[in-house]
Amino acid sequence: MDRLIEPVIGVPSGAFEREDEDEQDDEPERTVHREKPAPAPALDLHPFIQGLLKTLPEPETNWSIEGRSKWLQAAANIFDLMYKGTGSIEIKAKANDELTMGREASYGIGEPSG
């Protein structure tokens, strides 16, 4: 006796639609909790760079212009320690809100300019 069953290769349209929209479910709706994505595989980066990247705030959060310029200056200092070369790097931040009244902050590293 042959007991093989032919596989289903599709679902007829409307097979999962409710016949009566007013009918109440006995089961509560399930909430999907999404976790943070798994961290990317560790790259073979210098520990200074790894530490710098770990200090970045989460995306879509508030990060002051002064904080950003300090982070960029820290990156410039790290690069100055790690790499050979001449010249200088200057990070200049300018806040454009009423509280700071357009104040500027400059951070420099390397050879003095001009």
C-alpha positions as protocol buffer text, in pm:
chain_id: "A"
residue {
  index: 1
  type: MET
  ca { x: 0 y: 0 z: 0 }
}
residue {
  index: 2
  type: ASP
  ca { x: 143 y: 340 z: -104 }
}
residue {
  index: 3
  type: ARG
  ca { x: 123 y: 600 z: 179 }
}
residue {
  index: 4
  type: LEU
  ca { x: 309 y: 890 z: 16 }
}
residue {
  index: 5
  type: ILE
  ca { x: 134 y: 1225 z: 23 }
}
residue {
  index: 6
  type: GLU
  ca { x: 184 y: 1490 z: -244 }
}
residue {
  index: 7
  type: PRO
  ca { x: 344 y: 1806 z: -97 }
}
residue {
  index: 8
  type: VAL
  ca { x: 148 y: 2128 z: -86 }
}
residue {
  index: 9
  type: ILE
  ca { x: 310 y: 2384 z: -318 }
}
residue {
  index: 10
  type: GLY
  ca { x: 126 y: 2693 z: -215 }
}
residue {
  index: 11
  type: VAL
  ca { x: -156 y: 2814 z: -3 }
}
residue {
  index: 12
  type: PRO
  ca { x: -485 y: 2901 z: -166 }
}
residue {
  index: 13
  type: SER
  ca { x: -552 y: 3273 z: -142 }
}
residue {
  index: 14
  type: GLY
  ca { x: -765 y: 3365 z: 156 }
}
residue {
  index: 15
  type: ALA
  ca { x: -684 y: 3041 z: 339 }
}
residue {
  index: 16
  type: PHE
  ca { x: -573 y: 3232 z: 647 }
}
residue {
  index: 17
  type: GLU
  ca { x: -823 y: 3516 z: 638 }
}
residue {
  index: 18
  type: ARG
  ca { x: -1083 y: 3539 z: 912 }
}
residue {
  index: 19
  type: GLU
  ca { x: -1435 y: 3465 z: 804 }
}
residue {
  index: 20
  type: ASP
  ca { x: -1591 y: 3676 z: 1079 }
}
residue {
  index: 21
  type: GLU
  ca { x: -1402 y: 3998 z: 1164 }
}
residue {
  index: 22
  type: ASP
  ca { x: -1618 y: 4058 z: 1474 }
}
residue {
  index: 23
  type: GLU
  ca { x: -1519 y: 3726 z: 1628 }
}
residue {
  index: 24
  type: GLN
  ca { x: -1298 y: 3768 z: 1937 }
}
residue {
  index: 25
  type: ASP
  ca { x: -976 y: 3571 z: 1984 }
}
residue {
  index: 26
  type: ASP
  ca { x: -942 y: 3378 z: 2305 }
}
residue {
  index: 27
  type: GLU
  ca { x: -564 y: 3419 z: 2289 }
}
residue {
  index: 28
  type: PRO
  ca { x: -405 y: 3756 z: 2373 }
}
residue {
  index: 29
  type: GLU
  ca { x: -196 y: 3921 z: 2106 }
}
residue {
  index: 30
  type: ARG
  ca { x: 169 y: 3840 z: 2123 }
}
residue {
  index: 31
  type: THR
  ca { x: 417 y: 4124 z: 2154 }
}
residue {
  index: 32
  type: VAL
  ca { x: 737 y: 4086 z: 1960 }
}
residue {
  index: 33
  type: HIS
  ca { x: 1039 y: 4203 z: 2159 }
}
residue {
  index: 34
  type: ARG
  ca { x: 1334 y: 4282 z: 1941 }
}
residue {
  index: 35
  type: GLU
  ca { x: 1673 y: 4264 z: 2097 }
}
residue {
  index: 36
  type: LYS
  ca { x: 1972 y: 4473 z: 1999 }
}
residue {
  index: 37
  type: PRO
  ca { x: 2144 y: 4326 z: 1698 }
}
residue {
  index: 38
  type: ALA
  ca { x: 2440 y: 4110 z: 1777 }
}
residue {
  index: 39
  type: PRO
  ca { x: 2765 y: 4303 z: 1777 }
}
residue {
  index: 40
  type: ALA
  ca { x: 2964 y: 4288 z: 1458 }
}
residue {
  index: 41
  type: PRO
  ca { x: 3253 y: 4045 z: 1460 }
}
residue {
  index: 42
  type: ALA
  ca { x: 3555 y: 4202 z: 1625 }
}
residue {
  index: 43
  type: LEU
  ca { x: 3790 y: 4350 z: 1374 }
}
residue {
  index: 44
  type: ASP
  ca { x: 4160 y: 4336 z: 1432 }
}
residue {
  index: 45
  type: LEU
  ca { x: 4179 y: 4702 z: 1534 }
}
residue {
  index: 46
  type: HIS
  ca { x: 4436 y: 4870 z: 1754 }
}
residue {
  index: 47
  type: PRO
  ca { x: 4314 y: 4885 z: 2117 }
}
residue {
  index: 48
  type: PHE
  ca { x: 4316 y: 5268 z: 2104 }
}
residue {
  index: 49
  type: ILE
  ca { x: 4073 y: 5261 z: 1809 }
}
residue {
  index: 50
  type: GLN
  ca { x: 3855 y: 4997 z: 1977 }
}
residue {
  index: 51
  type: GLY
  ca { x: 3836 y: 5211 z: 2292 }
}
residue {
  index: 52
  type: LEU
  ca { x: 3754 y: 5521 z: 2091 }
}
residue {
  index: 53
  type: LEU
  ca { x: 3472 y: 5346 z: 1906 }
}
residue {
  index: 54
  type: LYS
  ca { x: 3329 y: 5211 z: 2231 }
}
residue {
  index: 55
  type: THR
  ca { x: 3287 y: 5567 z: 2359 }
}
residue {
  index: 56
  type: LEU
  ca { x: 3052 y: 5666 z: 2078 }
}
residue {
  index: 57
  type: PRO
  ca { x: 2700 y: 5733 z: 2203 }
}
residue {
  index: 58
  type: GLU
  ca { x: 2405 y: 5538 z: 2066 }
}
residue {
  index: 59
  type: PRO
  ca { x: 2269 y: 5661 z: 1731 }
}
residue {
  index: 60
  type: GLU
  ca { x: 1966 y: 5892 z: 1743 }
}
residue {
  index: 61
  type: THR
  ca { x: 2070 y: 6034 z: 2082 }
}
residue {
  index: 62
  type: ASN
  ca { x: 2166 y: 6390 z: 2171 }
}
residue {
  index: 63
  type: TRP
  ca { x: 2542 y: 6454 z: 2158 }
}
residue {
  index: 64
  type: SER
  ca { x: 2663 y: 6807 z: 2218 }
}
residue {
  index: 65
  type: ILE
  ca { x: 2886 y: 6977 z: 1964 }
}
residue {
  index: 66
  type: GLU
  ca { x: 3152 y: 7014 z: 2233 }
}
residue {
  index: 67
  type: GLY
  ca { x: 3137 y: 6639 z: 2301 }
}
residue {
  index: 68
  type: ARG
  ca { x: 3166 y: 6562 z: 1931 }
}
residue {
  index: 69
  type: SER
  ca { x: 3464 y: 6791 z: 1886 }
}
residue {
  index: 70
  type: LYS
  ca { x: 3639 y: 6639 z: 2189 }
}
residue {
  index: 71
  type: TRP
  ca { x: 3579 y: 6290 z: 2046 }
}
residue {
  index: 72
  type: LEU
  ca { x: 3721 y: 6395 z: 1710 }
}
residue {
  index: 73
  type: GLN
  ca { x: 4020 y: 6553 z: 1881 }
}
residue {
  index: 74
  type: ALA
  ca { x: 4077 y: 6229 z: 2075 }
}
residue {
  index: 75
  type: ALA
  ca { x: 4072 y: 6046 z: 1741 }
}
residue {
  index: 76
  type: ALA
  ca { x: 4326 y: 6292 z: 1601 }
}
residue {
  index: 77
  type: ASN
  ca { x: 4549 y: 6240 z: 1907 }
}
residue {
  index: 78
  type: ILE
  ca { x: 4528 y: 5862 z: 1868 }
}
residue {
  index: 79
  type: PHE
  ca { x: 4616 y: 5886 z: 1499 }
}
residue {
  index: 80
  type: ASP
  ca { x: 4910 y: 6109 z: 1586 }
}
residue {
  index: 81
  type: LEU
  ca { x: 5039 y: 5841 z: 1825 }
}
residue {
  index: 82
  type: MET
  ca { x: 4984 y: 5554 z: 1583 }
}
residue {
  index: 83
  type: TYR
  ca { x: 5093 y: 5695 z: 1247 }
}
residue {
  index: 84
  type: LYS
  ca { x: 5396 y: 5879 z: 1117 }
}
residue {
  index: 85
  type: GLY
  ca { x: 5360 y: 6201 z: 924 }
}
residue {
  index: 86
  type: THR
  ca { x: 5394 y: 6575 z: 935 }
}
residue {
  index: 87
  type: GLY
  ca { x: 5136 y: 6847 z: 955 }
}
residue {
  index: 88
  type: SER
  ca { x: 4865 y: 6925 z: 1202 }
}
residue {
  index: 89
  type: ILE
  ca { x: 4501 y: 6851 z: 1262 }
}
residue {
  index: 90
  type: GLU
  ca { x: 4264 y: 7114 z: 1395 }
}
residue {
  index: 91
  type: ILE
  ca { x: 3911 y: 7038 z: 1506 }
}
residue {
  index: 92
  type: LYS
  ca { x: 3686 y: 7343 z: 1516 }
}
residue {
  index: 93
  type: ALA
  ca { x: 3333 y: 7325 z: 1654 }
}
residue {
  index: 94
  type: LYS
  ca { x: 3077 y: 7598 z: 1619 }
}
residue {
  index: 95
  type: ALA
  ca { x: 2744 y: 7575 z: 1799 }
}
residue {
  index: 96
  type: ASN
  ca { x: 2457 y: 7750 z: 1625 }
}
residue {
  index: 97
  type: ASP
  ca { x: 2198 y: 7771 z: 1900 }
}
residue {
  index: 98
  type: GLU
  ca { x: 2091 y: 8070 z: 2109 }
}
residue {
  index: 99
  type: LEU
  ca { x: 2237 y: 7930 z: 2432 }
}
residue {
  index: 100
  type: THR
  ca { x: 2594 y: 7931 z: 2305 }
}
residue {
  index: 101
  type: MET
  ca { x: 2558 y: 8252 z: 2102 }
}
residue {
  index: 102
  type: GLY
  ca { x: 2767 y: 8111 z: 1820 }
}
residue {
  index: 103
  type: ARG
  ca { x: 3068 y: 8033 z: 2042 }
}
residue {
  index: 104
  type: GLU
  ca { x: 3349 y: 7839 z: 1882 }
}
residue {
  index: 105
  type: ALA
  ca { x: 3579 y: 7579 z: 2030 }
}
residue {
  index: 106
  type: SER
  ca { x: 3907 y: 7483 z: 1867 }
}
residue {
  index: 107
  type: TYR
  ca { x: 4133 y: 7194 z: 1948 }
}
residue {
  index: 108
  type: GLY
  ca { x: 4462 y: 7148 z: 1769 }
}
residue {
  index: 109
  type: ILE
  ca { x: 4741 y: 6897 z: 1751 }
}
residue {
  index: 110
  type: GLY
  ca { x: 5068 y: 6884 z: 1567 }
}
residue {
  index: 111
  type: GLU
  ca { x: 5283 y: 7158 z: 1424 }
}
residue {
  index: 112
  type: PRO
  ca { x: 5168 y: 7517 z: 1476 }
}
residue {
  index: 113
  type: SER
  ca { x: 5008 y: 7667 z: 1169 }
}
residue {
  index: 114
  type: GLY
  ca { x: 5122 y: 7970 z: 984 }
}
